[in-house]
Amino acid sequence: MKHLGRITGSEGTLTFGADAVIYSTAAKEDSRTWRYGDIDNISSSGPFQLTVTTFEREKYNYGDRKGLNFELKERISEATYHEIWMQIQKKNGKIQ
């Protein structure tokens, strides 16, 4: 997967765990961990694209929403995307 937020992007792995989403990459400044409570939404405009919209922290306060775009190396099925979306919505108490 490639994170498209920088000029050249970074290669890494996006993992959806029990309580958080983790983006691991050798480019340490691009690595991130988001608790589900810090994720506002996920979206996709195609089978090889995923956007994670988060509330990123700024030192002591939450920042504004930030969309992080990922270009996937493997196709994400509609069923898998829906499962991830449901998991995040449930963890955030938006649906039951």
Sequence and secondary structure as in RCSB ss.txt:
>XXXX:A:sequence
MKHLGRITGSEGTLTFGADAVIYSTAAKEDSRTWRYGDIDNISSSGPFQLTVTTFEREKYNYGDRKGLNFELKER
ISEATYHEIWMQIQKKNGKIQ
>XXXX:A:secstr
 EE SSSS EEEEEEE SSEEEEEESSGGG EEEEGGGEEEEEEEETTEEEEEEEEEETTEEEEEEEEEEE SS 
  HHHHHHHHHHHHHHTTS  
